[in-house]
Amino acid sequence: MQTLGLLVAPVLGFYLRFLRFSLRFLLLMFMDFPSTFKFITQASELGCGFLLLGYFSRLFNFLGLLLIFFFCLKFLRSPLLISNHEKSSSSSSRDDNSNSKEEENLFREESLEDEVFDVMSLRRMVKEERQRYNAACAEIEQEQGAAASAAEEAMSMILRLQSEKSAVEIQAKQFQRVVEQKQEYDLEVIESLRWTVVQVESQKNLLERQLGVLRERLRQFVNDQEIQQLQEQEQEQELQGTASDDDYYDDHDYDGNDDDGDEDSSGFLNFSIEYDDADASSSRNHSPPHTPQHL
């Protein structure tokens, strides 16, 4: 297509230049023959007034166009023009070939340079990507190692906490069991103490009643002054704590008492012994239902 365009463009230019030249030649030729032009334009027998009527002008234009066309064809078919055209086409083709070869060489050189540059840049990019990949792999390995160590520490901490929790739970259960046993023991001790308090109070009341009965019986046999003396002596004995009641009654002999008094005193002693036996039996009957069990 480029060669065809290069061939058609000079032919058209040459054809336009030939048309301009032929038109100028014809105009100059008609201007050199004014008499002929006047004769043709006159309304005579020969001229018949073609130019005036307008017929000759059309015929002349048509003939001129045919002459120009034939002349152009002959000129184009002439060997000189053909040789010049072939030379020009060959030279243009050679120039085109040389230009195309030069362009191809330049393009090849540029492509080679671009390829070399691209290869170097690609190698650099590949090296950079490999370095980045290696760095990323190293970071990932470090993170994995840190995560694994953290997981191991967390598991060891969890196991330690679980063991501590189980130990604390065991200690808490043992302490709870001990506390419960202590509470049970304390309750039993409290109940036993309450029972002992009740028993002591009952014994106290019983002893107080026995003391009242004995005082009444003693008043029947002994005067008030002697009773006071006896109370004072009892207080002294309690303070000293060296004598007993039997010794106290053996050391004191009462004067002015006959055989009836001896019988009454023996009856009083028998009554006190019987009363003590009844008190002991009653205390056995009122014994506590259970005794505290020591741990």
C-alpha positions in Angstrom: 0.0 0.0 0.0 2.8 2.4 0.8 4.5 1.7 -2.6 1.2 2.1 -4.4 0.6 5.4 -2.7 4.2 6.5 -3.6 3.6 5.6 -7.2 0.2 7.2 -7.6 1.0 10.5 -6.0 3.8 11.6 -8.5 1.6 10.4 -11.5 -1.3 12.5 -10.4 1.0 15.5 -9.8 2.5 15.1 -13.3 -0.9 14.8 -14.9 -2.1 18.0 -13.2 1.0 19.8 -14.3 0.5 18.5 -17.9 -3.1 19.8 -18.0 -2.1 23.2 -16.8 0.7 23.3 -19.4 -1.7 22.2 -22.3 -4.3 24.8 -21.3 -1.7 27.5 -21.3 -0.4 26.4 -24.7 -3.8 26.4 -26.3 -4.6 29.8 -24.9 -1.4 31.3 -26.3 -2.1 29.6 -29.7 -5.5 31.2 -30.0 -4.3 34.5 -28.9 -1.6 34.4 -31.7 -4.4 33.9 -34.3 -6.9 36.7 -33.7 -8.0 36.8 -37.3 -8.9 33.1 -37.3 -10.8 33.6 -34.1 -12.7 36.5 -35.6 -13.5 34.5 -38.8 -14.9 31.6 -36.7 -17.0 33.8 -34.6 -18.5 35.8 -37.6 -22.0 34.9 -38.8 -20.9 34.0 -42.4 -21.6 31.1 -44.7 -18.7 29.1 -43.4 -18.8 30.1 -39.8 -22.5 29.8 -39.4 -22.1 31.5 -36.0 -21.1 28.5 -33.9 -19.4 30.5 -31.2 -22.3 32.9 -31.2 -24.8 30.2 -31.1 -22.9 28.3 -28.4 -22.4 25.0 -30.4 -18.8 25.4 -31.4 -17.6 26.1 -27.9 -19.0 22.8 -26.7 -17.5 20.8 -29.5 -14.2 22.5 -29.1 -14.1 21.8 -25.4 -14.9 18.1 -26.0 -12.2 17.8 -28.7 -9.7 19.5 -26.5 -10.5 17.1 -23.7 -10.0 14.2 -26.1 -6.8 15.5 -27.4 -5.5 16.1 -23.9 -6.5 12.6 -22.9 -4.8 10.9 -25.8 -1.7 13.0 -25.4 -1.5 12.0 -21.8 -1.9 8.4 -22.6 0.8 8.5 -25.2 3.1 10.4 -22.8 2.4 7.9 -20.0 3.1 5.0 -22.4 6.3 6.5 -23.6 9.5 4.5 -22.7 11.2 7.5 -21.2 8.4 8.0 -18.7 8.3 4.3 -18.1 12.0 4.1 -17.5 11.9 7.2 -15.3 9.0 5.8 -13.4 10.8 2.4 -13.0 13.9 4.2 -11.9 12.0 6.4 -9.5 10.0 3.4 -8.3 13.2 1.3 -8.0 15.0 4.2 -6.2 11.9 4.8 -4.0 11.7 1.0 -3.3 15.4 1.0 -2.6 15.1 4.0 -0.4 12.1 2.4 1.2 13.9 -0.9 1.6 17.0 0.9 3.0 14.7 3.0 5.3 12.8 -0.1 6.3 16.1 -1.9 6.9 17.4 0.9 8.9 14.2 1.2 10.8 14.3 -2.6 11.4 17.9 -2.4 12.5 17.0 0.5 14.9 14.0 -1.3 16.1 16.0 -4.5 16.6 18.7 -2.5 18.5 16.0 -0.8 20.6 14.2 -4.0 21.2 17.5 -5.7 22.2 18.3 -2.8 24.5 14.7 -3.0 25.9 15.0 -6.7 26.3 18.4 -6.4 28.1 16.9 -3.7 30.3 13.8 -5.7 30.9 15.8 -8.8 31.7 18.0 -6.9 34.1 15.1 -5.2 35.7 13.2 -8.5 35.9 16.3 -10.1 37.6 16.4 -7.3 40.0 12.7 -7.5 40.7 13.0 -11.3 41.1 15.9 -10.9 43.6 14.0 -8.3 45.5 10.9 -10.5 45.6 13.0 -13.4 46.8 14.5 -11.3 49.5 11.1 -10.1 50.6 9.8 -13.7 50.5 12.7 -14.9 52.6 12.2 -12.1 55.1 8.5 -12.8 55.2 9.2 -16.5 55.8 11.7 -15.7 58.6 9.2 -13.4 60.2 6.5 -16.0 59.9 8.8 -18.6 61.5 9.7 -16.2 64.3 6.0 -15.5 64.9 5.2 -19.2 64.8 8.0 -19.9 67.3 6.8 -17.1 69.5 3.2 -18.3 69.2 4.2 -21.9 70.1 6.2 -20.7 73.1 3.4 -18.6 74.2 1.0 -21.5 73.8 3.3 -23.7 75.8 3.6 -21.2 78.5 -0.2 -20.7 78.6 -0.7 -24.5 78.8 1.8 -24.8 81.6 0.2 -21.9 83.4 -3.3 -23.5 82.9 -2.0 -26.8 84.2 -0.4 -25.2 87.2 -3.5 -23.2 87.9 -5.6 -26.4 87.6 -3.3 -28.2 90.0 -3.3 -25.3 92.4 -7.1 -25.2 92.1 -7.4 -28.9 92.8 -5.1 -28.6 95.8 -7.0 -25.6 97.1 -10.3 -27.5 96.6 -8.9 -30.5 98.5 -7.6 -28.3 101.3 -11.0 -26.5 101.4 -12.8 -29.9 101.6 -10.5 -31.1 104.3 -10.9 -27.8 106.2 -14.7 -27.9 105.7 -14.7 -31.5 107.0 -12.6 -30.5 110.0 -14.8 -27.5 110.7 -17.9 -29.7 110.5 -16.3 -32.2 112.8 -15.3 -29.4 115.1 -18.8 -28.0 115.0 -20.2 -31.4 115.8 -17.7 -31.8 118.7 -18.5 -28.3 119.9 -22.2 -29.0 119.8 -21.7 -32.2 121.7 -19.5 -30.5 124.2 -22.1 -27.7 124.6 -24.8 -30.2 125.1 -22.7 -32.1 127.6 -21.9 -28.9 129.4 -25.5 -27.9 129.4 -26.4 -31.4 130.9 -23.6 -31.0 133.5 -24.9 -27.6 134.4 -28.4 -28.9 134.7 -27.1 -31.8 136.7 -25.1 -29.5 138.9 -28.0 -27.2 139.5 -30.2 -30.2 140.3 -27.6 -31.5 142.7 -27.2 -28.0 144.2 -31.0 -27.8 144.7 -31.0 -31.3 146.2 -28.1 -30.4 148.5 -29.8 -27.2 149.5 -33.0 -29.1 150.4 -30.9 -31.7 152.3 -29.2 -28.9 154.1 -32.5 -27.3 155.0 -33.8 -30.6 156.3 -30.6 -31.3 158.2 -30.7 -27.8 159.7 -34.3 -28.4 160.8 -33.3 -31.8 162.3 -30.2 -30.2 163.9 -32.2 -27.5 165.5 -34.3 -30.1 167.2 -31.2 -31.4 168.9 -28.8 -28.5 169.1 -29.1 -24.9 170.2 -28.7 -21.9 167.9 -25.4 -20.9 169.5 -24.0 -24.3 168.8 -25.2 -24.1 165.2 -23.4 -20.8 164.8 -20.3 -22.3 166.3 -20.6 -25.3 164.0 -21.0 -23.0 160.9 -17.9 -21.0 162.0 -15.9 -24.2 162.3 -17.1 -25.4 158.9 -16.0 -22.1 157.4 -12.6 -22.5 159.0 -12.4 -26.1 157.8 -13.3 -25.0 154.3 -10.6 -22.4 154.5 -8.0 -24.7 155.9 -9.1 -27.8 154.0 -7.4 -30.2 156.4 -10.3 -31.8 158.2 -13.3 -33.9 157.1 -16.9 -34.0 158.3 -16.4 -37.3 160.1 -13.5 -36.0 162.1 -15.4 -32.8 162.8 -18.3 -34.9 164.3 -15.9 -37.2 166.2 -13.9 -34.4 167.8 -17.1 -32.7 169.2 -18.8 -34.5 172.1 -22.0 -33.2 173.4 -22.6 -33.2 177.2 -26.0 -33.7 178.9 -27.3 -36.1 176.2 -28.8 -39.4 177.4 -29.4 -42.8 175.7 -32.5 -41.4 173.8 -30.2 -38.7 172.3 -27.8 -41.4 171.1 -30.7 -43.2 169.5 -32.0 -40.0 167.8 -28.5 -39.2 166.5 -28.2 -42.7 165.0 -31.6 -42.3 163.4 -30.6 -39.0 162.0 -27.5 -40.5 160.4 -29.5 -43.4 159.0 -31.9 -40.9 157.5 -29.1 -38.9 155.9 -27.6 -42.0 154.4 -30.9 -43.1 153.0 -31.4 -39.7 151.5 -28.0 -39.8 149.9 -28.8 -43.2 148.4 -32.0 -41.9 146.9 -30.2 -38.8 145.5 -27.6 -41.1 143.9 -30.3 -43.3 142.3 -32.1 -40.2 141.0 -28.8 -38.9 139.5 -28.3 -42.2 137.8 -31.8 -42.1 136.3 -31.1 -38.5 135.1 -27.8 -39.4 133.4 -27.3 -37.7 129.9 -28.4 -39.5 126.8 -25.0 -39.3 125.1 -21.4 -38.4 126.0 -19.1 -36.3 123.8 -16.8 -38.2 121.6 -13.4 -36.8 121.4 -11.7 -36.5 118.0 
